[in-house]
Amino acid sequence: MDGHSSHVNIEFVKFCWLKKIIPIYLPPHSTHLLQLLDLVIFLVLKRLYLSKVNKFAACGITGINRDYFLRILSEIRPQVYTSELIRSAFKAIGLLPFNPN
């Protein structure tokens, strides 16, 4: 979380406490540097999704409705959400291993 006051209230803190969730607050004005999802995970997701859409288009399917979207997502999700890719996302932003530069 970026630490904005609207994101933190007593209900939120209680919820986290009960669910054993440890919220992580990012330094102000740094989220653009620390968006590990945008830098790695979503980049790979977008690339794989586009590849699948192009295959559908090559078969004459020109519109991707909810059913096609969910089908594509279920096919590519195992390739995206892997421990290796998640680790590489943390490495790309310098959090694992920690790199303050």
Backbone atoms as SQL, in Angstrom:
CREATE TABLE atoms (id INTEGER PRIMARY KEY, chain TEXT, resi INTEGER, resn TEXT, atom TEXT, x REAL, y REAL, z REAL);
INSERT INTO atoms VALUES
  (1, 'A', 1, 'MET', 'N', 0.849, -1.182, 0.000),
  (2, 'A', 1, 'MET', 'CA', 0.000, 0.000, 0.000),
  (3, 'A', 1, 'MET', 'C', 0.882, 1.228, 0.000),
  (4, 'A', 2, 'ASP', 'N', 0.345, 2.297, -0.514),
  (5, 'A', 2, 'ASP', 'CA', 1.167, 3.501, -0.627),
  (6, 'A', 2, 'ASP', 'C', 1.074, 4.405, 0.596),
  (7, 'A', 3, 'GLY', 'N', 0.383, 3.987, 1.641),
  (8, 'A', 3, 'GLY', 'CA', 0.352, 4.753, 2.868),
  (9, 'A', 3, 'GLY', 'C', -0.646, 5.890, 2.889),
  (10, 'A', 4, 'HIS', 'N', -1.458, 6.041, 1.857),
  (11, 'A', 4, 'HIS', 'CA', -2.449, 7.113, 1.843),
  (12, 'A', 4, 'HIS', 'C', -3.430, 6.912, 2.996),
  (13, 'A', 5, 'SER', 'N', -3.791, 7.984, 3.654),
  (14, 'A', 5, 'SER', 'CA', -4.632, 7.882, 4.852),
  (15, 'A', 5, 'SER', 'C', -5.983, 7.233, 4.578),
  (16, 'A', 6, 'SER', 'N', -6.477, 7.324, 3.359),
  (17, 'A', 6, 'SER', 'CA', -7.768, 6.704, 3.053),
  (18, 'A', 6, 'SER', 'C', -7.682, 5.180, 3.022),
  (19, 'A', 7, 'HIS', 'N', -6.489, 4.642, 2.953),
  (20, 'A', 7, 'HIS', 'CA', -6.324, 3.192, 2.889),
  (21, 'A', 7, 'HIS', 'C', -6.219, 2.559, 4.266),
  (22, 'A', 8, 'VAL', 'N', -6.076, 3.356, 5.290),
  (23, 'A', 8, 'VAL', 'CA', -5.880, 2.812, 6.625),
  (24, 'A', 8, 'VAL', 'C', -6.948, 3.364, 7.558),
  (25, 'A', 9, 'ASN', 'N', -7.676, 2.464, 8.190),
  (26, 'A', 9, 'ASN', 'CA', -8.638, 2.849, 9.214),
  (27, 'A', 9, 'ASN', 'C', -8.739, 1.702, 10.206),
  (28, 'A', 10, 'ILE', 'N', -9.444, 1.903, 11.278),
  (29, 'A', 10, 'ILE', 'CA', -9.482, 0.906, 12.348),
  (30, 'A', 10, 'ILE', 'C', -10.095, -0.409, 11.877),
  (31, 'A', 11, 'GLU', 'N', -11.096, -0.329, 11.004),
  (32, 'A', 11, 'GLU', 'CA', -11.706, -1.562, 10.494),
  (33, 'A', 11, 'GLU', 'C', -10.698, -2.373, 9.686),
  (34, 'A', 12, 'PHE', 'N', -9.925, -1.674, 8.892),
  (35, 'A', 12, 'PHE', 'CA', -8.902, -2.339, 8.095),
  (36, 'A', 12, 'PHE', 'C', -7.861, -3.000, 8.992),
  (37, 'A', 13, 'VAL', 'N', -7.405, -2.286, 9.996),
  (38, 'A', 13, 'VAL', 'CA', -6.403, -2.826, 10.915),
  (39, 'A', 13, 'VAL', 'C', -6.952, -4.055, 11.648),
  (40, 'A', 14, 'LYS', 'N', -8.190, -3.984, 12.091),
  (41, 'A', 14, 'LYS', 'CA', -8.808, -5.130, 12.772),
  (42, 'A', 14, 'LYS', 'C', -8.904, -6.332, 11.833),
  (43, 'A', 15, 'PHE', 'N', -9.334, -6.078, 10.605),
  (44, 'A', 15, 'PHE', 'CA', -9.449, -7.150, 9.625),
  (45, 'A', 15, 'PHE', 'C', -8.095, -7.829, 9.425),
  (46, 'A', 16, 'CYS', 'N', -7.059, -7.024, 9.227),
  (47, 'A', 16, 'CYS', 'CA', -5.718, -7.584, 9.024),
  (48, 'A', 16, 'CYS', 'C', -5.276, -8.393, 10.239),
  (49, 'A', 17, 'TRP', 'N', -5.529, -7.872, 11.416),
  (50, 'A', 17, 'TRP', 'CA', -5.149, -8.558, 12.649),
  (51, 'A', 17, 'TRP', 'C', -5.842, -9.920, 12.745),
  (52, 'A', 18, 'LEU', 'N', -7.138, -9.942, 12.503),
  (53, 'A', 18, 'LEU', 'CA', -7.905, -11.191, 12.591),
  (54, 'A', 18, 'LEU', 'C', -7.487, -12.216, 11.545),
  (55, 'A', 19, 'LYS', 'N', -7.134, -11.754, 10.367),
  (56, 'A', 19, 'LYS', 'CA', -6.762, -12.655, 9.273),
  (57, 'A', 19, 'LYS', 'C', -5.260, -12.930, 9.212),
  (58, 'A', 20, 'LYS', 'N', -4.525, -12.385, 10.204),
  (59, 'A', 20, 'LYS', 'CA', -3.065, -12.553, 10.251),
  (60, 'A', 20, 'LYS', 'C', -2.390, -12.036, 8.973),
  (61, 'A', 21, 'ILE', 'N', -2.868, -10.886, 8.522),
  (62, 'A', 21, 'ILE', 'CA', -2.306, -10.230, 7.343),
  (63, 'A', 21, 'ILE', 'C', -1.374, -9.125, 7.806),
  (64, 'A', 22, 'ILE', 'N', -0.209, -9.088, 7.225),
  (65, 'A', 22, 'ILE', 'CA', 0.740, -8.018, 7.530),
  (66, 'A', 22, 'ILE', 'C', 0.759, -7.071, 6.336),
  (67, 'A', 23, 'PRO', 'N', 0.133, -5.908, 6.468),
  (68, 'A', 23, 'PRO', 'CA', 0.150, -4.958, 5.340),
  (69, 'A', 23, 'PRO', 'C', 1.540, -4.363, 5.174),
  (70, 'A', 24, 'ILE', 'N', 1.903, -4.144, 3.942),
  (71, 'A', 24, 'ILE', 'CA', 3.199, -3.535, 3.649),
  (72, 'A', 24, 'ILE', 'C', 2.948, -2.158, 3.052),
  (73, 'A', 25, 'TYR', 'N', 3.520, -1.160, 3.680),
  (74, 'A', 25, 'TYR', 'CA', 3.372, 0.210, 3.212),
  (75, 'A', 25, 'TYR', 'C', 4.615, 0.608, 2.447),
  (76, 'A', 26, 'LEU', 'N', 4.408, 1.125, 1.264),
  (77, 'A', 26, 'LEU', 'CA', 5.520, 1.578, 0.442),
  (78, 'A', 26, 'LEU', 'C', 5.812, 3.043, 0.729),
  (79, 'A', 27, 'PRO', 'N', 7.051, 3.462, 0.565),
  (80, 'A', 27, 'PRO', 'CA', 7.388, 4.869, 0.798),
  (81, 'A', 27, 'PRO', 'C', 6.587, 5.781, -0.138),
  (82, 'A', 28, 'PRO', 'N', 6.215, 6.962, 0.351),
  (83, 'A', 28, 'PRO', 'CA', 5.463, 7.889, -0.496),
  (84, 'A', 28, 'PRO', 'C', 6.199, 8.199, -1.799),
  (85, 'A', 29, 'HIS', 'N', 5.454, 8.355, -2.851),
  (86, 'A', 29, 'HIS', 'CA', 5.973, 8.737, -4.169),
  (87, 'A', 29, 'HIS', 'C', 6.986, 7.741, -4.725),
  (88, 'A', 30, 'SER', 'N', 6.870, 6.468, -4.329),
  (89, 'A', 30, 'SER', 'CA', 7.809, 5.464, -4.841),
  (90, 'A', 30, 'SER', 'C', 7.102, 4.279, -5.489),
  (91, 'A', 31, 'THR', 'N', 5.785, 4.282, -5.480),
  (92, 'A', 31, 'THR', 'CA', 5.081, 3.101, -5.984),
  (93, 'A', 31, 'THR', 'C', 5.384, 2.838, -7.457),
  (94, 'A', 32, 'HIS', 'N', 5.644, 3.882, -8.233),
  (95, 'A', 32, 'HIS', 'CA', 5.962, 3.657, -9.649),
  (96, 'A', 32, 'HIS', 'C', 7.268, 2.883, -9.815),
  (97, 'A', 33, 'LEU', 'N', 8.159, 2.973, -8.828),
  (98, 'A', 33, 'LEU', 'CA', 9.416, 2.237, -8.874),
  (99, 'A', 33, 'LEU', 'C', 9.275, 0.820, -8.337),
  (100, 'A', 34, 'LEU', 'N', 8.257, 0.592, -7.534),
  (101, 'A', 34, 'LEU', 'CA', 8.127, -0.677, -6.832),
  (102, 'A', 34, 'LEU', 'C', 6.954, -1.523, -7.299),
  (103, 'A', 35, 'GLN', 'N', 6.468, -1.244, -8.463),
  (104, 'A', 35, 'GLN', 'CA', 5.312, -1.980, -8.979),
  (105, 'A', 35, 'GLN', 'C', 5.781, -3.294, -9.585),
  (106, 'A', 36, 'LEU', 'N', 6.088, -4.262, -8.744),
  (107, 'A', 36, 'LEU', 'CA', 6.611, -5.514, -9.268),
  (108, 'A', 36, 'LEU', 'C', 5.615, -6.228, -10.163),
  (109, 'A', 37, 'LEU', 'N', 4.322, -6.027, -9.930),
  (110, 'A', 37, 'LEU', 'CA', 3.340, -6.642, -10.823),
  (111, 'A', 37, 'LEU', 'C', 3.436, -6.039, -12.216),
  (112, 'A', 38, 'ASP', 'N', 3.529, -4.716, -12.299),
  (113, 'A', 38, 'ASP', 'CA', 3.591, -4.057, -13.603),
  (114, 'A', 38, 'ASP', 'C', 4.892, -4.366, -14.339),
  (115, 'A', 39, 'LEU', 'N', 5.986, -4.405, -13.600),
  (116, 'A', 39, 'LEU', 'CA', 7.288, -4.569, -14.241),
  (117, 'A', 39, 'LEU', 'C', 7.525, -5.964, -14.788),
  (118, 'A', 40, 'VAL', 'N', 6.960, -6.966, -14.178),
  (119, 'A', 40, 'VAL', 'CA', 7.248, -8.332, -14.611),
  (120, 'A', 40, 'VAL', 'C', 5.968, -9.132, -14.859),
  (121, 'A', 41, 'ILE', 'N', 5.166, -9.306, -13.842),
  (122, 'A', 41, 'ILE', 'CA', 4.028, -10.221, -13.918),
  (123, 'A', 41, 'ILE', 'C', 3.043, -9.804, -15.007),
  (124, 'A', 42, 'PHE', 'N', 2.561, -8.570, -14.960),
  (125, 'A', 42, 'PHE', 'CA', 1.573, -8.134, -15.948),
  (126, 'A', 42, 'PHE', 'C', 2.177, -8.038, -17.351),
  (127, 'A', 43, 'LEU', 'N', 3.459, -7.745, -17.424),
  (128, 'A', 43, 'LEU', 'CA', 4.129, -7.692, -18.722),
  (129, 'A', 43, 'LEU', 'C', 4.077, -9.065, -19.402),
  (130, 'A', 44, 'VAL', 'N', 4.397, -10.102, -18.647),
  (131, 'A', 44, 'VAL', 'CA', 4.337, -11.462, -19.184),
  (132, 'A', 44, 'VAL', 'C', 2.890, -11.845, -19.475),
  (133, 'A', 45, 'LEU', 'N', 1.979, -11.488, -18.582),
  (134, 'A', 45, 'LEU', 'CA', 0.565, -11.786, -18.776),
  (135, 'A', 45, 'LEU', 'C', 0.053, -11.152, -20.063),
  (136, 'A', 46, 'LYS', 'N', 0.383, -9.894, -20.285),
  (137, 'A', 46, 'LYS', 'CA', -0.053, -9.197, -21.500),
  (138, 'A', 46, 'LYS', 'C', 0.510, -9.849, -22.757),
  (139, 'A', 47, 'ARG', 'N', 1.779, -10.221, -22.704),
  (140, 'A', 47, 'ARG', 'CA', 2.421, -10.834, -23.867),
  (141, 'A', 47, 'ARG', 'C', 1.764, -12.174, -24.217),
  (142, 'A', 48, 'LEU', 'N', 1.544, -13.017, -23.200),
  (143, 'A', 48, 'LEU', 'CA', 0.915, -14.317, -23.442),
  (144, 'A', 48, 'LEU', 'C', -0.540, -14.161, -23.886),
  (145, 'A', 49, 'TYR', 'N', -1.243, -13.207, -23.277),
  (146, 'A', 49, 'TYR', 'CA', -2.640, -12.965, -23.649),
  (147, 'A', 49, 'TYR', 'C', -2.734, -12.538, -25.117),
  (148, 'A', 50, 'LEU', 'N', -1.888, -11.600, -25.515),
  (149, 'A', 50, 'LEU', 'CA', -1.892, -11.128, -26.898),
  (150, 'A', 50, 'LEU', 'C', -1.591, -12.266, -27.869),
  (151, 'A', 51, 'SER', 'N', -0.679, -13.129, -27.495),
  (152, 'A', 51, 'SER', 'CA', -0.350, -14.275, -28.339),
  (153, 'A', 51, 'SER', 'C', -1.568, -15.171, -28.539),
  (154, 'A', 52, 'LYS', 'N', -2.307, -15.435, -27.469),
  (155, 'A', 52, 'LYS', 'CA', -3.516, -16.265, -27.566),
  (156, 'A', 52, 'LYS', 'C', -4.597, -15.558, -28.387),
  (157, 'A', 53, 'VAL', 'N', -4.777, -14.264, -28.183),
  (158, 'A', 53, 'VAL', 'CA', -5.775, -13.509, -28.946),
  (159, 'A', 53, 'VAL', 'C', -5.436, -13.556, -30.431),
  (160, 'A', 54, 'ASN', 'N', -4.162, -13.422, -30.745),
  (161, 'A', 54, 'ASN', 'CA', -3.739, -13.490, -32.150),
  (162, 'A', 54, 'ASN', 'C', -4.041, -14.860, -32.764),
  (163, 'A', 55, 'LYS', 'N', -3.903, -15.913, -31.970),
  (164, 'A', 55, 'LYS', 'CA', -4.236, -17.253, -32.468),
  (165, 'A', 55, 'LYS', 'C', -5.735, -17.372, -32.738),
  (166, 'A', 56, 'PHE', 'N', -6.562, -16.799, -31.846),
  (167, 'A', 56, 'PHE', 'CA', -8.006, -16.790, -32.075),
  (168, 'A', 56, 'PHE', 'C', -8.330, -15.996, -33.346),
  (169, 'A', 57, 'ALA', 'N', -7.678, -14.855, -33.507),
  (170, 'A', 57, 'ALA', 'CA', -7.922, -14.013, -34.681),
  (171, 'A', 57, 'ALA', 'C', -7.542, -14.746, -35.963),
  (172, 'A', 58, 'ALA', 'N', -6.464, -15.517, -35.919),
  (173, 'A', 58, 'ALA', 'CA', -6.037, -16.284, -37.089),
  (174, 'A', 58, 'ALA', 'C', -7.074, -17.341, -37.475),
  (175, 'A', 59, 'CYS', 'N', -7.895, -17.742, -36.507),
  (176, 'A', 59, 'CYS', 'CA', -8.965, -18.721, -36.765),
  (177, 'A', 59, 'CYS', 'C', -10.284, -18.035, -37.121),
  (178, 'A', 60, 'GLY', 'N', -10.265, -16.708, -37.256),
  (179, 'A', 60, 'GLY', 'CA', -11.458, -15.969, -37.639),
  (180, 'A', 60, 'GLY', 'C', -12.289, -15.443, -36.491),
  (181, 'A', 61, 'ILE', 'N', -11.828, -15.618, -35.260),
  (182, 'A', 61, 'ILE', 'CA', -12.554, -15.089, -34.100),
  (183, 'A', 61, 'ILE', 'C', -12.074, -13.662, -33.872),
  (184, 'A', 62, 'THR', 'N', -12.942, -12.701, -34.110),
  (185, 'A', 62, 'THR', 'CA', -12.517, -11.301, -34.069),
  (186, 'A', 62, 'THR', 'C', -12.932, -10.582, -32.796),
  (187, 'A', 63, 'GLY', 'N', -13.804, -11.158, -32.011),
  (188, 'A', 63, 'GLY', 'CA', -14.222, -10.518, -30.764),
  (189, 'A', 63, 'GLY', 'C', -13.946, -11.433, -29.592),
  (190, 'A', 64, 'ILE', 'N', -13.357, -10.893, -28.557),
  (191, 'A', 64, 'ILE', 'CA', -13.069, -11.683, -27.359),
  (192, 'A', 64, 'ILE', 'C', -14.124, -11.324, -26.317),
  (193, 'A', 65, 'ASN', 'N', -15.046, -12.238, -26.094),
  (194, 'A', 65, 'ASN', 'CA', -16.069, -12.012, -25.076),
  (195, 'A', 65, 'ASN', 'C', -15.585, -12.578, -23.740),
  (196, 'A', 66, 'ARG', 'N', -16.451, -12.553, -22.756),
  (197, 'A', 66, 'ARG', 'CA', -16.068, -12.996, -21.412),
  (198, 'A', 66, 'ARG', 'C', -15.636, -14.466, -21.417),
  (199, 'A', 67, 'ASP', 'N', -16.340, -15.299, -22.154),
  (200, 'A', 67, 'ASP', 'CA', -15.987, -16.718, -22.188),
  (201, 'A', 67, 'ASP', 'C', -14.599, -16.949, -22.770),
  (202, 'A', 68, 'TYR', 'N', -14.304, -16.266, -23.884),
  (203, 'A', 68, 'TYR', 'CA', -12.969, -16.392, -24.476),
  (204, 'A', 68, 'TYR', 'C', -11.901, -15.826, -23.533),
  (205, 'A', 69, 'PHE', 'N', -12.208, -14.700, -22.928),
  (206, 'A', 69, 'PHE', 'CA', -11.248, -14.087, -22.000),
  (207, 'A', 69, 'PHE', 'C', -10.906, -15.056, -20.874),
  (208, 'A', 70, 'LEU', 'N', -11.936, -15.652, -20.257),
  (209, 'A', 70, 'LEU', 'CA', -11.697, -16.571, -19.140),
  (210, 'A', 70, 'LEU', 'C', -10.965, -17.830, -19.606),
  (211, 'A', 71, 'ARG', 'N', -11.270, -18.276, -20.785),
  (212, 'A', 71, 'ARG', 'CA', -10.575, -19.437, -21.346),
  (213, 'A', 71, 'ARG', 'C', -9.094, -19.132, -21.538),
  (214, 'A', 72, 'ILE', 'N', -8.814, -17.984, -22.123),
  (215, 'A', 72, 'ILE', 'CA', -7.420, -17.582, -22.335),
  (216, 'A', 72, 'ILE', 'C', -6.706, -17.432, -20.998),
  (217, 'A', 73, 'LEU', 'N', -7.352, -16.742, -20.076),
  (218, 'A', 73, 'LEU', 'CA', -6.738, -16.511, -18.768),
  (219, 'A', 73, 'LEU', 'C', -6.424, -17.821, -18.062),
  (220, 'A', 74, 'SER', 'N', -7.346, -18.772, -18.116),
  (221, 'A', 74, 'SER', 'CA', -7.098, -20.051, -17.445),
  (222, 'A', 74, 'SER', 'C', -5.949, -20.817, -18.102),
  (223, 'A', 75, 'GLU', 'N', -5.749, -20.623, -19.397),
  (224, 'A', 75, 'GLU', 'CA', -4.653, -21.293, -20.091),
  (225, 'A', 75, 'GLU', 'C', -3.288, -20.679, -19.771),
  (226, 'A', 76, 'ILE', 'N', -3.243, -19.358, -19.640),
  (227, 'A', 76, 'ILE', 'CA', -1.940, -18.702, -19.455),
  (228, 'A', 76, 'ILE', 'C', -1.558, -18.508, -17.997),
  (229, 'A', 77, 'ARG', 'N', -2.534, -18.540, -17.106),
  (230, 'A', 77, 'ARG', 'CA', -2.256, -18.269, -15.691),
  (231, 'A', 77, 'ARG', 'C', -1.158, -19.166, -15.116),
  (232, 'A', 78, 'PRO', 'N', -1.150, -20.472, -15.389),
  (233, 'A', 78, 'PRO', 'CA', -0.072, -21.299, -14.824),
  (234, 'A', 78, 'PRO', 'C', 1.330, -20.900, -15.303),
  (235, 'A', 79, 'GLN', 'N', 1.419, -20.259, -16.460),
  (236, 'A', 79, 'GLN', 'CA', 2.719, -19.820, -16.974),
  (237, 'A', 79, 'GLN', 'C', 3.157, -18.489, -16.357),
  (238, 'A', 80, 'VAL', 'N', 2.195, -17.750, -15.823),
  (239, 'A', 80, 'VAL', 'CA', 2.496, -16.411, -15.304),
  (240, 'A', 80, 'VAL', 'C', 2.793, -16.441, -13.813),
  (241, 'A', 81, 'TYR', 'N', 1.943, -17.084, -13.057),
  (242, 'A', 81, 'TYR', 'CA', 2.063, -17.041, -11.601),
  (243, 'A', 81, 'TYR', 'C', 2.894, -18.204, -11.097),
  (244, 'A', 82, 'THR', 'N', 4.175, -18.154, -11.418),
  (245, 'A', 82, 'THR', 'CA', 5.116, -19.170, -10.968),
  (246, 'A', 82, 'THR', 'C', 6.040, -18.553, -9.926),
  (247, 'A', 83, 'SER', 'N', 6.594, -19.397, -9.083),
  (248, 'A', 83, 'SER', 'CA', 7.504, -18.873, -8.062),
  (249, 'A', 83, 'SER', 'C', 8.737, -18.238, -8.705),
  (250, 'A', 84, 'GLU', 'N', 9.184, -18.781, -9.823),
  (251, 'A', 84, 'GLU', 'CA', 10.353, -18.216, -10.498),
  (252, 'A', 84, 'GLU', 'C', 10.071, -16.807, -11.015),
  (253, 'A', 85, 'LEU', 'N', 8.898, -16.632, -11.624),
  (254, 'A', 85, 'LEU', 'CA', 8.557, -15.317, -12.166),
  (255, 'A', 85, 'LEU', 'C', 8.326, -14.306, -11.044),
  (256, 'A', 86, 'ILE', 'N', 7.709, -14.739, -9.976),
  (257, 'A', 86, 'ILE', 'CA', 7.483, -13.842, -8.838),
  (258, 'A', 86, 'ILE', 'C', 8.813, -13.433, -8.225),
  (259, 'A', 87, 'ARG', 'N', 9.726, -14.379, -8.086),
  (260, 'A', 87, 'ARG', 'CA', 11.069, -14.037, -7.580),
  (261, 'A', 87, 'ARG', 'C', 11.769, -13.047, -8.505),
  (262, 'A', 88, 'SER', 'N', 11.623, -13.262, -9.815),
  (263, 'A', 88, 'SER', 'CA', 12.279, -12.349, -10.755),
  (264, 'A', 88, 'SER', 'C', 11.678, -10.955, -10.668),
  (265, 'A', 89, 'ALA', 'N', 10.391, -10.864, -10.325),
  (266, 'A', 89, 'ALA', 'CA', 9.771, -9.549, -10.148),
  (267, 'A', 89, 'ALA', 'C', 10.378, -8.831, -8.947),
  (268, 'A', 90, 'PHE', 'N', 10.549, -9.550, -7.839),
  (269, 'A', 90, 'PHE', 'CA', 11.184, -8.943, -6.669),
  (270, 'A', 90, 'PHE', 'C', 12.630, -8.552, -6.976),
  (271, 'A', 91, 'LYS', 'N', 13.313, -9.366, -7.753),
  (272, 'A', 91, 'LYS', 'CA', 14.697, -9.053, -8.127),
  (273, 'A', 91, 'LYS', 'C', 14.745, -7.833, -9.045),
  (274, 'A', 92, 'ALA', 'N', 13.796, -7.743, -9.976),
  (275, 'A', 92, 'ALA', 'CA', 13.784, -6.640, -10.944),
  (276, 'A', 92, 'ALA', 'C', 13.649, -5.281, -10.275),
  (277, 'A', 93, 'ILE', 'N', 12.940, -5.235, -9.144),
  (278, 'A', 93, 'ILE', 'CA', 12.779, -3.944, -8.462),
  (279, 'A', 93, 'ILE', 'C', 13.765, -3.766, -7.321),
  (280, 'A', 94, 'GLY', 'N', 14.657, -4.750, -7.140),
  (281, 'A', 94, 'GLY', 'CA', 15.727, -4.610, -6.156),
  (282, 'A', 94, 'GLY', 'C', 15.329, -4.936, -4.737),
  (283, 'A', 95, 'LEU', 'N', 14.252, -5.707, -4.551),
  (284, 'A', 95, 'LEU', 'CA', 13.847, -6.058, -3.190),
  (285, 'A', 95, 'LEU', 'C', 14.379, -7.399, -2.738),
  (286, 'A', 96, 'LEU', 'N', 14.768, -8.273, -3.676),
  (287, 'A', 96, 'LEU', 'CA', 15.243, -9.591, -3.310),
  (288, 'A', 96, 'LEU', 'C', 16.305, -10.016, -4.301),
  (289, 'A', 97, 'PRO', 'N', 17.571, -10.025, -3.982),
  (290, 'A', 97, 'PRO', 'CA', 18.126, -9.498, -2.738),
  (291, 'A', 97, 'PRO', 'C', 18.019, -7.978, -2.712),
  (292, 'A', 98, 'PHE', 'N', 17.982, -7.427, -1.535),
  (293, 'A', 98, 'PHE', 'CA', 17.779, -5.986, -1.380),
  (294, 'A', 98, 'PHE', 'C', 18.885, -5.214, -2.080),
  (295, 'A', 99, 'ASN', 'N', 18.472, -4.256, -2.911),
  (296, 'A', 99, 'ASN', 'CA', 19.417, -3.397, -3.614),
  (297, 'A', 99, 'ASN', 'C', 18.865, -1.966, -3.531),
  (298, 'A', 100, 'PRO', 'N', 19.396, -1.147, -2.629),
  (299, 'A', 100, 'PRO', 'CA', 18.854, 0.210, -2.443),
  (300, 'A', 100, 'PRO', 'C', 19.026, 1.111, -3.646),
  (301, 'A', 101, 'ASN', 'N', 19.866, 0.738, -4.612),
  (302, 'A', 101, 'ASN', 'CA', 20.033, 1.559, -5.820),
  (303, 'A', 101, 'ASN', 'C', 18.905, 1.331, -6.774);
